Amino acid sequence: MGAVTARIQAPKGTHDLLPPESEKFAAVEATARRVFGAHGYGEVRTPTFESTELFAGSVGETTDIVHKEMYTFLDRKGRSLTLRPENTAGVVRALVEKGIQDVPKPIRLWYAGPQFRYEQPQAGRYREFRQIGVELLGVPSAAGDAEVLAMLFAFLGELGLTDLIATVNCIPKGEARAAFSRALQEHVRPHAGSLGADDRKRLDENPLRLFDSKDPETRRILEGAPATLEFLDDASRAHHEELKNLLPRLGVRFVESAGIVRGIDYYTLTVFEVASERLGAQNAILGGGRYDGLVADLGGPPTPAVGFAIGEDRLVEAMTSDVRPPRTLFAVIPDGPAEFLYALGVAGEIRRLLPDAVVESDLLGRGIGKGLGRASQFAAHPDRHAARIARVNAVLLGSREREADTVTLKDLATGAQATFPRAQLPERLAGRER
């Protein structure tokens, strides 16, 4: 007796997307392409792994992402590579490598794809997760931040999410940022003994990361801490005030919070999160902000930039409407193998006449009765199909239809059935695509 093979399962923190769920993700991405494309954004695709140095230098050595969450490995030549934990650094690397100084400004890009972080899986959060993101480069004013947020709200609105609010903050840069860090350290140091090991390290190396802590004691200590908005220089304050003036005029509902810092070091000036009340305590769908120094840090010319990334898994979870287009299903049912060729020809003709319809040929040779039974199941339970089925028609093809070059068409909603010459398909199908 051979050895019993254990069932192989998906790795912890990953999940498979099968129809119809996968089709919902595809529909969200198609909506992103349409909305972002209408604003002049083109898709960018970068490798799923990069040099580890890219993320350590851009995201920040002391961030949880780099310190705890990256999937890093050595290739066969001993080079350290990392599965991308976020996409902005890779996009900027690609632009610098291409010669960003020669690319017309502004640069408008969007992407969709998997990212990887080793963290504890929870509702809507995975170790391999999908993101949709946007990057706008070359616009220094708050108008760039406002366009990105307004476009984001338009995209989420197309997905049926209306209970949205942005939380915005402004992080000091340069010496003002250093002054804020020192003030934050002075506030926290008297309580350092109450901090966990990770937060004590943050306090010494990068105190802004304390705002990322999930430790209730750390959060209590941060109550009454200095606020980023108290340390802004005149130019940063003017940028922030301009953004706050623009957002309501563009229909973006927002609140201001000095506690929003974001967990990546390249953010400066504007940072934001967008939440949906539908997700409860874990309600942040996405985050983003301005990263004016990153292009120069990666070897390019100084270039202002702003962007965001959406957790697509949590986004789909938050949606209450189905953005897949409703489609009519034509179940082409041959009575047996002798009618397969005829059925394939009729199916192809229906697809040419109705390109948005779903046309399936039953090629198991089970006969009209069983094929009609399967089609009736989709009519009664359309959620079982990969597509969003709004209507089901059965195309019945027996030996009589094949020999006479006719088609029998049955509407499963009304029960109406008619047999007619195949040549009449164009006129008979008119109006049946929806």
N, C-alpha and C positions, 0 to 999 in steps of 0.2 A: 504494500500500500504506500502510495507516495505521500510526502509530507504535505500537511495542510498549509496553504499559503494564507497568511494574514491579509485581511482586507486593507488596502492602502487608502488612507484618507488625506484630504487636503491639509496642509500644514496649519498649525494653530494661528489664528489671526488672519486667515485668508478665507475667501468664500467664492464659490462658483456662481456665475451668472448664466442661467439657462432661460430660454423663452418661457413666459412672456417678459420676465424681469429684465433680461438683457435688452429686449426691444424698447423698454421704457428708458434705459440708459441711453440707447442710441437716439431716441427721440429727443431727450434732453440735450444731447450733444448737437443734434441737428438744429435745435432751437438756438443754441449758442452760436453756431455757425451763421445762422440767418440774422440774429440780432446784432452780434458783434460785426459781422460782415457789412451790415447796413451802416455801421459807424466807421467803416474804413479799416477794420482790423483783419489781418491775414493770419492764417494758421502757421505756427512754428512747431516743428518736431525735433526734439533733441534726444540723445542716447539715454537709456534708462540707467546707465552707470557712467560715472565720471571719475577723474582723479580725486582721491580722498582730500588732497590739499585744497581743491576748489571749495568744498563745503566747510572744512575746518577754518579756512581763511575768511569766507564770506558770511556764513551763518553764525560763526563764533565758537571758539574753542571751549568757552565756559557754558554754552547753552546746553540744555538737556538733550537737544537733538543730536549734537556732536558728541557730548559726553556719554550719553546712555543709549541713544536710539538708532544709531546708524548701523546698517548692514555693510561691514567692511571686510574685504578679503584680499589676498595676494594672488595675482595671476601667475602664470607659469614662469614668468621672468622676474618674479618678486616685486612687481609694482603694486602699490596699494590702490585699490579701486573701491568705490562705494556705490551701492544702489542709491539712486537719488532720493533723498528725504524730502525734497522740495524742488521746484522747477525754475525759480527765478535765476538762481546762480548759473544754471546750465544755459538758459536763454542769453544771459549777459555774456557768458563765456563764448557762445556761438557768435554773437554780434561782434565782440572784440576780435575774435579769430578771423571773421569775415572782413573786418575793416570798418568798424562802426562810423569812423570819421567820414567815410565816403557814402554812407547811406543817407538819403534825404530825410530830413526831420519834419515833423515828428514821426517816430516809428511806432506803429500800432500793431501789436501782435496778440494772439490768443493761442491757447493750447488745451489739450485734454489728454490725460494719460495716467498711468499708475505711478505712485510714489511708495516709498518703503520706510517704515519706522518700527523699531523694535520697542513696542510699548504694550501695556496690558490691554487686551481687546475689551471693548465695552460697546454699548448700544450705538450703532452707526459708525464705530471706529474700528479699523482693522490695521494689521501690520502691513499688508499690501492694500492700499486704498487708492481711489481714483480722484483726481482733481481736475477741475476746469479753471483756468486762470487767464488773466489779462495783464499785459505789460504795455505801458505808454512811456516812451522815452523821448526826451528832447523838449519837454514843456516844463519850464521852471515855475510857472504861476499856479495859484490855487485853482485856476480854471481847469487845469489838467486833472487835479484830484476830483473836482466836481463832475467833469465829464465821465470819469471812470465810475463814480458812485451812481450817477444818474443812469448810465447805461446798465449798470448792475441791477438797479431796481427795475428797469424796463425788462431785462431778461427774466428776473424772478417773477415779475408780474405776468409775463407770457406763460410761465409755468403754473400760474394760479395762486401764487403766494402773495397775499396782500397785507398780512399782519406783520409787516417788517419794520424794523427800526435800526438805524446805524448808531453805534456808539463811537464817538471820535475823541481824539486827544492829539496833543502836539508835544513832541519830545524835543528838548533842547539839543542843539548841536555844538560842536567845538568846545570852547571853554565853558560855555553855559551848561553843557551836558556834564562836564567834569565837575563843575560847582554843584550841580544837582546831586551827582553821585556822592560827593563828600558830605553834603547835608543829609542825605539818606543814611549813609554810614553812621553819622553822628547820632541820628535818631534811633538806630537799631542797636548799636554796639552795647549800650547799657543792658540790653536784654539778650545778648548773644548766647548766654548760657542756656536759654530756653529753646534755642534753634537746633534743628537736626543737623547732622553732619553736612548734608548737601547745601543747606541754607547758610551754614557758617562759611562754607567755601564760596558761595555766591556773594556773601557780604564782603569778603576780602577781594575777590577777583572781579566781580561784575555785579554791583549791588542792584542794578535795574532788574536783574533776573529774579530778585526776590518777589517781584509782582507775579511771577509765573508759579510760585509755590502753591501747592494744594494743602499744605500743613495748616490746620486751623489756628495754631498758636502763632505761626508766622503772620497769618492774615490779621490776627488780633493786634500784633505788634505794629503792623503797618497802618493801623487806624490812627489818623492824626499825623501821619508822616508828611514830610514836605511834598508838595505837588509839582509835577513837571511844569505846569502853566505859570508857576511863580518864578521860574528861572529863564523864561524866554527872552531873547534879545529883541530889539525893536523890529528887525526884519522878520523874524520868526513869528512874532506876535501879529504883525500885519498880515502875514500869510494865513495864519489860523483864523483871524477875524474875517478875512475875505472869503475863506471857505465857508464859514458859518453864515455869512450873508448870502452866498450863492445857493447853498443846498436847499433851503425851503422854497426858493424861487424855481427850482428844478423839480420840485415834488418829492424831495428826499427827506423823510422824517428822521430826526436825529436827536440824540442827547449827548452831552459832553461829560466825560469821565476821566479824571487824572489817573485812574487805576488801569487804563488800557495802555499797555506798553508793547505787547507782542513778544514772542519768544525767539526772535532772530535779531542778531546784532546790527544788520545793515539798515534797519529802519531809522529814519530821522524825520523830523517835522511831523507831517500827518501820519497817524496810525488810526485804524478803524476796525471794528467788527460789525457784522450784520447778523441779527438774531431773528428767529421766528418764535413767536409765543407758543406755537404748536409743539415744540420739542421740550418744553419744561425746563428743568434745571440745566440740562446740557443743551442749551438752546442756540449756541453760536453756530451758524452754518458756515461762515467764512470770515477771513480776516485779510487785511492788507495794509498798505501804506506807501509812503514815499521812501525811496532809497537813492538819494542823490549822489552818494559817494561810491556806490558799488562798482560802476563802470570803471572809474579811475583806479579803484582798489585791485581790479582784475587786469590792469594794464592798458585800459583805453583812455580816451580823453575825458575830462570832467563832463558828465552828462546827467542832467536831472531826469528822474524816472519815478513812476508810481504804478502800483499794480495791486492785484488781489488774487487769492486762490480759494476756490470753493471745494469743500469736501463733497464730492458727487454722491457718495453713498448716503450721507446724512441728508443731502438735498432731496434725493429721490424719496427717502423715508418721510420727509416733511411735506411732500406734495400731496394734495388732496384731489387733484384733477389729473386725468390721463391725457398727456399731450400727444400721444400717438394719434395720427389721423384716422378717423373711422373709414373702414374699407369693406367692400362687398366681397364675400367669398363665393367662388364658383367651384363646386365640388364636381369634377368631371369623373363619372363613374362608368367604366366599361363593364359589360356583363361577364367578361372572361378574357383570358389571354388572347383570343382571336381578335378582340377589339382594341388591344393595346395601341397598335400603330394608329388606328383611326382616332382613338382618344387623345393621343399625343398631338396629332395634327389639329384637332378641334381646340385643344387647350392652348396651343401656340397661337391660333387665330384669335381666340378671345383675349389673350394677353396683348396682341397687337392692337386690337380694337379698344380695349380698356386697360391702358397701361398702369393705372392706379389700383386695379382690382387684384385680389389674391386668387390665383387659379391653381388648384391642386388636382392632380390625376391619381386616382386610386389604382395602383399597379400591383396589388396583391391578388387580383383575380378572384375575389370573394363573391362577386356577383352583385346585381343591382340592390337586392334587399339589404345586405350587410353594409354596402357602401352608402346607401341612403340612410341607414341607421347611424353611421358615423357622422354624416353631414347633419343629421337632426340633433346630435349631441352638441355640435358647435352652435346650432341655432338656439338651443335651450341654455347652453352654458358657454357663451362667447369668450369668457375669461380663460378658457382652457386652450385657446389658440394663441400662437405667438403674436399674431396681429390683433389689432383692435377691431373685431368683427361687428359690423352694424347690421348686416343682412346676409342671408345665405340662399344661394340658388344651386340646385342640383342639375347637372347636365347628364342625362341618362342615355347611354349608347349601347344598344344591344345589336344583335346580328341584323335585325330589320333596318335599324338606322344606318348601319355600315353599308349594307347592300343597296339601300335606296338613297344614300348620301343625304340623310336627314339628321335632325337633332331633336331630342325631347328635352325641354327646359321646364323645370318645376321651381316655383317660388315657395320656399318652405314656410314663409310667414303667412301666406294667404292660401296655400295649397293649390293655387292655379297652375295648370300644366298644359303645355301645347307642344305638338310635334310639327316641324316645319322644315323646308329644304335648308341645307347648310348654307346655301348662297344668301339666305335671308338673315344670317347672323347680324350683320351691321345694323339693320333697321330694328330687329327684335331686341338687341342689346342696348339700343339708345336709351339713355336715362337710367340704366341699371347699375352704374358704377358707384352710386351713392345710395 
